[in-house]
Amino acid sequence: MSGGGTVGGSDRDLRLDFFRGLALVCIFIDHIPDLRLGAFTIQFTGLYDAAEVFIFISGYTAGLVYGRILQSEGALAATMRIYYRVWQLYVAHVFLFMMFMALVGHMAGALANPLYVEEFRATDFLREPGTAVIMALTLRFQPAFMDILPLYILLLAVLPLFMVGLRRWWWLALLCSLGIWFIVQTNDGVNLRAYPGPNQKWFFNPFAWQFLFLFGAHLGWARGAGRDGWISNRWLFRGALVIAVAAFLLRVNWTLHFFYDPIPALAAKQLWPALSKTDLSALRLVNVLSMALVVATLMPRTAKFLSGRAAWLLVVCGKHSLHIFCLGILLSVTGHLILSEYGTGAFIQGLVAVGGTAVMIAVAAMMDWFPGGKIARRAKTRAAASGHGGERQ
């Protein structure tokens, strides 16, 4: 789910596509219960997981792309482009919801196992389909795996107001965003209502997650405006490196404890309650921002690795992130059902993980080949060679 534009040509930052593609694959794996490989996805690197990485990169890309439009064409043009993208995301959400419910309902019936409906939080759809559909259209009904896209739709919808503030009062815009995040940390009831039940809340609290997204948007805008020099401060990097390494070592310890119980989980009782994913706790937020700074510093945009064949497998997924995200959700459902029906042996787990990832890469590669990809680029090259490069095809 890119920001809605393309950082095209030689100016495209492949790091964004690479890590967005990596996050998509990890989200697919993390969504499948009992998949041991899930312990070694992005969450293995610190006190956060693929969701934080994905939202941060989405915000950064949005700030970079729409910030340039804001500077060159004005606020109205940038706002219209953003809301066009919001509409695309909303249509994808509706389509994915119906596909999700059809798949869960069909598999539950075909396998004669109604427990699948409860596991995927689809019971209320079968009980009150009319109400459930309306709630899904208003983003309030979020079955299992279906909570990231509504969050992104809402965050992108508030982006125009934030970006207008960036032009003159960037510090005030960031302060307001940080203040909202802080209110969530000190007040448990600040969240949006979800369906069903009067006490149901959004799993990803948008009042908390907006800061990660908007701070990423600020960084993207600052890069486009040439105001990101402060990021290269060596003392800031050293502090971020200390935080990133400490969190990584702690996560390694917890993972070892998970697989071998006699190994003590250091500080788990003290830190685990403070790692709220719903409210994006301070530990998660600081850790993911620190890791982002470390990775951006150690992996420059010109890194040869990014243009290699191995990196391309993830880069191509990141380039077509919205479609691959939707596909990954459906593959997660299918993978969960396969493990539930055929066991959780190492072979089946490997087959699900590798097979699902291969399907995501294959679909992304096919999308890159057809219109907008290699075929389109070759057509433009031939047209330019024949003297018709200026015509629209």
ABEGO torsion letter per residue (X at the ends): XBAGBBBBEAABBAAAAAAAAAAAAAAAAAABBGBAAAAABAAAAEABBAAAAAAAAAAAAAAAAAAAAAAAAEAAAAAAAAAAAAAAAAAAAAAAAAAAAAAAAAAAAAAGBAAAAAAAGAAAAAABAAAAAAAAAAGABBBBGAAAAAAAAAAAAAAAAAAAAAAABAAAAAAAAAAAAAAAAABAABBBBBOBEAABBBABBAAAAAAAAAAAAAAAAAAAAGAAAAAABAAAAAAAAAAAAAAAAAAAAAAAAAABAABBBBGAAAAAAAABAAAGBAAAAAAAAAAAAAAAAABBAABAAAABAAAAAAAAAAABAAAAAAAAAAAAAAAAAAAAAAEABAAAAAAAAAAAAAAAAAAAAAAAABBGBAAAAAAAAAAAAAGAAABBX
